[in-house]
């Protein structure tokens, strides 16, 4: 069985295909949560059902899992075992699950959810062979507007392409944050079938992610003091440095594209089309790009790469790493 993304899983479930084993793996927690929810909806199990057992990777033992999967519930229903935080499964427990997957119970469902799991393990290989591996990778920024449009359609509404692009520009690319803002939009538009650009401007402009865009704008405008102050506020609010780094990297990529467009004499409308943003933001990118040379923008990616490596491997406070990065980006040229 090939690996599935969330959309393919959803189509399978709607078509009535239910497998006995699912491995939901990937760093995009919101997609993983959606996948698990759709599986439970399809199976028809609820948190209080005696046929449903929820464990963490640290709690799971061979005896508990086997008993739950092999025991026919007295009140009926399909036995379901859900193991969250599967990345914390011991090697012994992973091997136990792999042996179970060699001959899984067809009338039961085992679901393992893991942020990260080596695809070369027997557990991952057999999950793909006997059931399905659902990959929940973070989406690229240019994929998020399409995801937003699909999510809106799933609830019986439509969103214009321009509104979806502006939505992502304002809210950001974190899917959990996007989902929360989509719910606000539904409440705002009420029974109206289509979400327009003006609705997004009214409802989403004040979202907390707006602060992140204020930071990237401050970097683009080389306002050092404002950028450092905004960085401190954002990190104090609990924003992940890795997520913040990806947003800054996206902004610098767009500035480099804007610089290249400037050199070819492109206007706001052409820039908006090429950059994939609303014309209002395209004008900002073109203006900020004038402050940088093309070489300095290219050098900025070395600084971003260094920061990414340090955040993941060096025991330096993440605040210091991010402060140094912002200072470097703001003082280029």
SULNOR-V14577 format. One record per run of one state. SS is the DSSP state (2 for helix, 1 for strand, 0 for the rest). FROM is the first residue (numbers start at 0). LEN is the number of residues. If there is no record, write none. Layout:
ss=SS from=FROM len=LEN
ss=SS from=FROM len=LEN
This chain:
ss=0 from=0 len=3
ss=1 from=3 len=1
ss=0 from=4 len=1
ss=2 from=5 len=9
ss=0 from=14 len=6
ss=1 from=20 len=5
ss=0 from=25 len=3
ss=2 from=28 len=15
ss=0 from=43 len=8
ss=1 from=51 len=5
ss=0 from=56 len=5
ss=2 from=61 len=9
ss=0 from=70 len=9
ss=1 from=79 len=5
ss=0 from=84 len=1
ss=2 from=85 len=3
ss=0 from=88 len=2
ss=2 from=90 len=12
ss=0 from=102 len=6
ss=1 from=108 len=6
ss=0 from=114 len=7
ss=2 from=121 len=9
ss=0 from=130 len=1
ss=1 from=131 len=4
ss=0 from=135 len=5
ss=2 from=140 len=14
ss=0 from=154 len=3
ss=1 from=157 len=2
ss=0 from=159 len=1
ss=2 from=160 len=11
ss=0 from=171 len=3
ss=2 from=174 len=15
ss=0 from=189 len=4
ss=1 from=193 len=2
ss=0 from=195 len=1
ss=2 from=196 len=8
ss=0 from=204 len=5
ss=2 from=209 len=11
ss=0 from=220 len=3
ss=2 from=223 len=13
ss=0 from=236 len=4
ss=2 from=240 len=23
ss=0 from=263 len=4
ss=2 from=267 len=8
ss=0 from=275 len=3
ss=2 from=278 len=11
ss=0 from=289 len=4
ss=2 from=293 len=20
ss=0 from=313 len=4
ss=2 from=317 len=13
ss=0 from=330 len=3
